[in-house]
Amino acid sequence: MRLVSVNSLLPGMKLGKKLYNEEGIVLLSENAELSDPIIRRLKSHGLDFVYVSDPRTDDIVIEDMITEETRQRALIEIRTNYRQLMKPAAKGLVYPYLGKVFSNLVDSIMDDLGSREDAMIMLMNINSMDQYLYRHSLNVCIYTILLGQIHGYSKDELTMLGMGAMLHDIGKTKVPLEVLNKPGKLTDEEFMQMKTHTEIGFKILKDEPGIPLVSAHCAYQHHERIDGSGYPRGIKKDEIHEFARWIAIADAFDAMTTHRVYRSAMLPHQALEVLYTGCDTWYEKSKLEVFRDRVAIYPLGMMVKLSTGERGVVSQIHGLIPHRPVIRILTDEFGMDIKSPYEVDLSNQLSVVITEVDNMGVKGA
């Protein structure tokens, strides 16, 4: 199957994987044929990418980072609990079940991720139209746990890290919806309101039974920066808990690679470049390097153009050099379909580089 930008979808294409709506219900099944009205609907819902079937690439297996069952259960629990907190009547109340619910979810995610040394961070904002806050909370948790596994944290440490990552934005449940969902740039006053979510999140979690205090500090510190330019306290370097330093990277990456009402999603290689502009000022270099080596900057199934003029799909990712994947060539330098697709391994074809992604004119790295 191929990973295609919604902007590049054409009538007659068929879905490669199920598409879910905001309630986790299957909206379109595998092999459903896309029409102009369906494509317009996908665009209006802010979906970035979908998988489509293609006989030339159907042997390319794209495994999700976690199981479909775990993903849907997590989104339902996040949505249910966050909506409860958003209700005016919920202000000041304590929810002693939060700890048990979210620790169980983190355990399930850790079980799904396992301890594979070759695990890669793949795009998660695909085939789901759930509200940003819910998806983002889950995605950041998954990315951060994987980074923590690679770093070598114990199971107990991973549980605390995962809970902190999943609940890092829980304070946004108390930010006014007109500010949280504003389609344009925030005013200075609105931005100050938005920034309060770190302190609010800490207050919600710090006395919550079953929530480790360090996880509450993740909510408090994930917008702090190692040069002291972050918020809410402007603390620096080792004053910031290392869990929060991991979450800061995953949080920024997922935010940049997700479609928002006020801007389009970046592709992974673009988001990585932006992260590196903050190397050793906003983000810790050693942690960025771990992230860089594990993120699939050109995800499996992504359509790319090579410097030779040929176009193809990413068919394999090398764990040690993810920026030099294997490309299955589908069209020649003149744009003509190739009858017998063949593969080019960029890890040993060093003179060939990716110049565009997904036929959108997005420059490659």
C-alpha positions in Angstrom: 0.0 0.0 0.0 1.0 3.6 -0.3 0.8 6.6 2.0 -0.8 9.5 0.2 -1.4 13.1 1.2 -5.1 13.9 1.2 -4.2 16.7 -1.2 -3.0 14.1 -3.7 -6.0 11.8 -3.5 -7.9 11.0 -6.8 -11.4 9.6 -7.4 -11.2 5.8 -7.9 -8.4 5.2 -5.4 -9.1 2.6 -2.7 -8.3 2.8 0.9 -5.6 0.6 2.2 -6.6 0.7 5.9 -9.8 1.5 7.8 -10.7 5.1 8.4 -12.1 6.1 11.9 -14.2 9.0 12.9 -13.9 11.0 16.1 -15.8 8.4 18.1 -13.5 5.6 17.0 -16.2 4.2 14.7 -15.1 2.8 11.3 -16.1 5.5 8.7 -14.7 3.8 5.7 -13.5 0.2 5.4 -10.5 -1.2 3.6 -10.7 -1.2 -0.2 -13.5 1.5 0.0 -13.4 3.5 -3.3 -12.8 7.2 -2.9 -15.0 9.7 -4.7 -14.9 13.5 -5.0 -17.4 14.0 -2.1 -15.5 11.6 0.2 -12.2 13.3 -0.6 -13.6 16.7 0.1 -15.0 15.4 3.4 -11.5 14.0 4.4 -10.0 17.4 3.6 -12.6 19.3 5.6 -11.9 17.1 8.7 -8.2 18.0 8.7 -6.9 14.5 7.8 -3.3 14.6 6.6 -2.6 11.2 5.1 -4.3 8.0 4.3 -3.1 4.6 3.1 -4.3 3.6 -0.4 -4.2 0.2 -2.1 -1.9 -0.2 -5.1 -1.2 -3.7 -6.7 2.4 -2.5 -7.2 3.0 -1.9 -3.5 0.5 -4.2 -1.7 3.3 -6.4 -0.5 4.7 -3.5 1.5 3.5 -4.3 5.0 3.0 -1.2 7.2 2.6 -2.2 10.8 1.1 0.2 13.3 3.2 1.0 16.4 0.5 -0.3 18.6 -2.5 -2.5 18.0 -5.8 -1.2 16.7 -7.5 -2.4 19.8 -5.1 -0.6 22.1 -5.3 2.6 20.1 -9.0 2.7 20.0 -9.3 1.9 23.8 -6.8 4.6 24.6 -8.5 7.3 22.5 -11.9 6.4 24.1 -10.5 6.6 27.6 -8.6 9.9 26.9 -11.7 11.4 25.3 -14.1 10.3 28.1 -11.9 11.5 30.9 -10.8 14.8 29.3 -14.4 15.6 28.4 -15.5 15.0 32.0 -12.8 17.4 33.2 -13.9 20.0 30.7 -17.4 20.1 32.2 -17.9 23.2 34.5 -19.2 21.0 37.3 -15.9 19.1 37.3 -13.9 22.1 38.5 -12.0 21.4 41.7 -13.1 17.7 41.8 -10.7 14.9 42.2 -10.9 11.8 39.9 -9.2 9.0 41.8 -9.8 6.6 38.9 -7.4 8.5 36.6 -4.3 6.8 37.9 -5.7 3.3 37.4 -7.1 4.0 34.0 -4.0 5.6 32.6 -1.5 3.2 34.2 -3.4 0.3 32.5 -3.3 2.1 29.2 0.5 2.8 29.5 1.0 -0.9 30.3 -0.9 -1.9 27.2 1.2 0.4 25.1 4.4 -0.9 26.5 3.3 -4.4 25.8 2.5 -3.5 22.2 5.8 -1.7 21.7 7.7 -4.6 23.3 11.5 -4.1 23.5 12.4 -4.3 19.8 15.8 -2.7 19.2 14.8 -2.0 15.6 11.6 -0.1 16.5 11.1 3.1 14.5 9.0 6.2 15.3 6.3 6.2 12.5 3.7 8.9 11.7 0.6 8.4 13.9 -1.7 11.0 12.4 -3.1 8.7 9.7 -6.5 7.2 9.2 -8.1 8.8 12.2 -10.1 12.0 12.6 -10.1 12.2 16.4 -9.9 15.6 18.0 -6.3 17.0 18.2 -5.9 17.0 22.0 -6.8 13.3 22.3 -4.7 12.1 19.4 -1.8 14.3 20.5 -1.8 12.9 24.0 -1.7 9.3 22.8 0.9 10.0 20.1 3.3 11.8 22.5 2.9 8.9 24.9 3.8 6.3 22.3 6.8 8.2 20.9 8.1 9.0 24.4 7.8 5.4 25.7 9.7 4.1 22.6 12.5 6.7 23.3 12.5 5.6 26.9 12.9 2.0 25.9 15.8 2.8 23.7 17.4 4.9 26.5 17.1 1.8 28.8 14.7 2.9 31.5 13.2 0.2 33.7 9.6 -0.8 33.5 8.7 1.3 36.5 10.5 4.3 35.0 8.7 3.8 31.7 5.4 3.7 33.4 6.0 7.0 35.1 7.4 8.5 31.9 4.4 7.1 29.8 1.8 8.5 32.3 3.6 11.9 32.3 3.6 11.9 28.5 0.0 10.8 28.1 -1.2 13.4 30.6 1.2 16.2 29.8 -1.6 18.3 28.3 -4.4 17.5 30.7 -4.3 21.1 31.9 -5.8 22.1 28.5 -9.1 20.7 29.7 -9.4 23.9 31.7 -8.4 26.3 29.0 -11.5 28.0 27.4 -12.5 26.2 24.2 -12.6 29.4 22.2 -8.9 29.8 23.0 -8.0 26.1 22.7 -9.7 25.7 19.3 -9.1 29.1 17.9 -8.3 28.8 14.2 -6.1 31.9 14.0 -3.2 33.4 15.9 -3.7 33.8 19.6 -3.7 37.3 21.1 -1.1 38.0 23.9 -3.9 37.6 26.5 -5.1 34.3 24.9 -1.5 33.0 24.7 -1.1 33.7 28.4 -4.3 31.7 29.1 -2.9 28.8 27.0 0.4 28.8 28.9 -1.5 28.2 32.2 -2.2 24.6 31.1 1.2 23.5 32.5 0.5 24.8 36.0 -3.2 23.6 35.8 -2.1 20.2 34.7 0.3 19.9 37.6 -2.4 20.9 40.1 -4.8 18.3 38.7 -2.2 15.5 38.9 0.0 16.2 41.9 -2.5 14.9 44.5 -4.2 12.4 42.3 -4.1 8.9 43.7 -2.2 6.5 41.5 -0.4 9.3 39.6 3.3 9.5 40.4 4.5 12.9 41.4 7.2 12.8 38.7 4.4 12.3 36.1 2.7 15.4 37.4 6.0 17.3 36.9 6.0 16.2 33.3 2.8 18.2 32.8 4.4 21.1 34.7 7.8 21.1 32.8 7.2 20.0 29.2 7.4 23.6 27.9 10.6 24.4 29.8 13.7 24.8 27.6 17.3 24.0 28.5 18.4 27.6 27.9 15.7 28.9 30.3 13.5 30.4 27.7 10.5 28.1 28.4 7.6 28.4 30.8 6.1 28.5 33.4 9.2 28.9 35.6 12.0 29.5 33.1 14.2 26.7 34.6 17.3 25.4 32.8 19.1 22.3 31.9 19.2 19.7 34.7 16.6 21.7 36.7 14.2 20.2 34.2 13.4 16.6 34.9 14.9 14.4 32.1 11.4 12.8 31.5 10.1 16.3 30.6 13.1 16.8 28.3 12.1 13.7 26.4 8.5 14.7 26.3 9.4 18.2 25.0 10.9 16.7 21.8 8.0 14.2 21.2 5.4 17.0 21.9 7.0 19.4 19.4 7.4 16.7 16.7 3.8 15.5 16.9 2.5 19.1 17.0 4.4 19.9 13.8 3.4 16.8 11.9 -0.3 17.2 12.7 -2.7 19.3 10.6 -4.1 22.2 12.6 -6.9 24.6 11.6 -4.3 27.4 11.2 -1.6 25.5 9.3 -0.9 22.3 7.4 1.1 19.5 8.8 4.8 19.3 8.2 6.4 16.1 6.9 8.7 14.2 9.3 12.0 15.4 7.7 10.8 19.0 7.9 9.8 18.7 11.5 13.2 17.1 12.4 15.0 20.0 10.7 13.0 22.5 12.9 13.8 20.5 16.0 17.5 20.8 15.2 17.3 24.5 15.0 16.7 24.3 18.8 19.5 21.9 19.5 21.3 22.7 22.8 19.1 25.8 23.2 15.6 24.4 23.5 16.3 20.7 23.3 19.1 18.5 24.6 21.4 17.4 21.8 21.9 13.8 23.1 18.2 13.3 23.2 17.6 14.8 19.8 20.2 12.4 18.4 18.4 9.4 19.8 15.2 10.8 18.3 16.8 11.5 14.9 18.2 7.9 14.7 14.7 6.4 15.4 12.3 8.5 13.5 11.2 7.4 10.1 11.7 10.7 8.3 10.5 9.0 5.1 7.8 6.6 6.3 7.0 3.3 4.7 4.6 3.8 1.8 5.5 7.5 1.3 5.8 8.6 -2.4 9.0 10.4 -3.2 10.9 11.8 -6.1 14.6 11.1 -6.6 17.4 13.3 -8.0 17.3 11.0 -11.0 13.8 12.2 -11.8 12.3 8.9 -11.0 9.4 8.5 -8.6 8.7 5.7 -6.2 7.5 4.6 -2.8 9.5 3.9 0.3 9.5 0.1 0.6 12.1 -0.5 3.4 13.7 1.6 6.1 17.2 0.9 7.4 17.2 1.1 11.2 20.7 2.6 11.4 20.3 5.1 8.5 16.5 5.9 8.2 17.3 8.9 5.9 18.6 6.5 3.2 15.6 4.1 2.7 14.9 1.6 -0.1 12.7 3.1 -2.9 10.5 1.0 -5.2 10.6 2.9 -8.5 7.2 3.3 -10.1 7.7 5.9 -12.8 10.7 6.9 -14.9 12.3 10.3 -15.2 9.7 11.3 -17.8 6.8 10.4 -15.5 5.9 7.2 -17.4 4.7 4.2 -15.4 7.3 1.4 -15.3 5.9 -2.0 -16.2 8.3 -3.9 -13.9 9.0 -1.8 -10.8 12.4 -2.2 -9.3 14.1 -1.0 -6.1 16.9 1.5 -5.4 18.7 1.2 -2.1 19.8 4.7 -1.2 22.2 3.3 1.5 24.5 2.2 -1.3 23.5 4.6 -4.0 25.0 7.7 -2.3 24.9 9.9 -5.4 21.0 9.7 -5.4 18.9 11.7 -3.0 15.3 12.3 -2.3 14.3 15.7 -3.7 10.5 15.8 -3.3 7.8 14.0 -1.2 4.4 12.8 -2.2 4.2 14.7 -5.5 3.5 17.9 -3.6 6.7 19.7 -4.5 7.8 19.5 -0.9 11.6 19.6 -1.0 13.4 16.7 0.6 16.5 16.6 2.7 
